[in-house]
């Protein structure tokens, strides 16, 4: 954005000497000069008083303004010390690592057979991403040709988008050409072949299980159909397959160019006044139903959620015997807008920080966001940033809308999620992989304890919050149990290193 331009008024006083020809000049000649002299004399005074009047009426009126002012609630405040300190901390915590996805010699020379694998993926965008990643890994284990995954119509949102509507198919094929052959459809020679539906994959299925249960079927029928395997593949695989996971997630799965372009325009609008923070808010109605938590919007809202939960008890995701209060104390609940506001204040985020919030329509509407917006008024989402009609053609495509959120969050200087989930995991790992900036994972269990302690002063609250969140992740503690390392969320140490060859990854992947 170009720097602001202001009308300036000189402070140097105007002298009357040029108008006085001699010490004896008549005062009447000065006051009543000839018309030509009058124009020469009065013009500087008129210009002076005009400029002075404008400066008094509009002391800081910018001549050039952002072209997006008509649809963004911009705040023209200069950045002060606390902002600089916050961003300085955010940048200093980013580990100095680079991607390294170089495989072992045997992996680089694995053969690919003439057998084909079809997969059907379901769920929202980030569930689809997880299943695509696992599908590529399974195809690699079986040395099968992978047909571009088929997307099942989302039963919740009715989104009928296909793989090619969201992701760049040619880039996907090209990036993985040395790992797995990917084709857009079955060849004519295989269309009529029997497609065997493989047995459901159990949780934590490893390479051995995949080979023993799928290889013989693939050898016999040459076309294998897989579905319903979301998050079932074991977290701990061989080093080469872990690297392949990262390659699919962070390099091969690139969104369509027009989606990237639109999202990047939102990033540019957010960055017009410097870096920004991205916040993934999990405040939708289904989130409160599935987590078994209270929304913080009052008794009537809690009763409404409870009625839905009672009629559909299978929606409660885990620990169904815990009360809402017990779940909150255990750190199992999303942070609501008030809690997010208190967390940001504790971390030192200044009031004029610019925040992009991603997510669906909050339960409770505007009321749900009010506690956050009252403390941090520079709060935007894609609808605030979009030009008129810019999103009209895709407003009924939740997966594409989620892709826009994903890219903007990926490019932010700081990312914070109010709750866990597939998007938070993917963004945490993706941002680490490309060195995008600071990831803040709220320590919800400790935060709830702090918020309930009424004896703490504001200064003590800030110190406690900063203490529990400003420590870097201890990779040695993660490595103690390698079987549970999720490389999509933690690409170190398998996919990143302090040296070695880095892969060609851009921030817009």
Helices and strands as residue ranges (DSSP letters): G 17-19, H 27-31, H 35-57, H 81-92, E 98-99, H 105-108, E 116-121, H 125-142, E 145-147, E 150-151, H 163-166, H 169-175, E 182-183, G 188-190, E 196-197, H 207-221, E 223-227, H 239-247, I 248-252, H 257-270, G 271-273, E 277-280, H 285-291, H 299-311, G 313-315, H 324-329, H 337-347, E 355-358, H 366-375, E 379-380, H 382-385, G 392-394, H 398-411, E 414-417, H 422-434, E 438-441, H 444-452, H 458-469, H 475-479, G 482-484, E 496-497
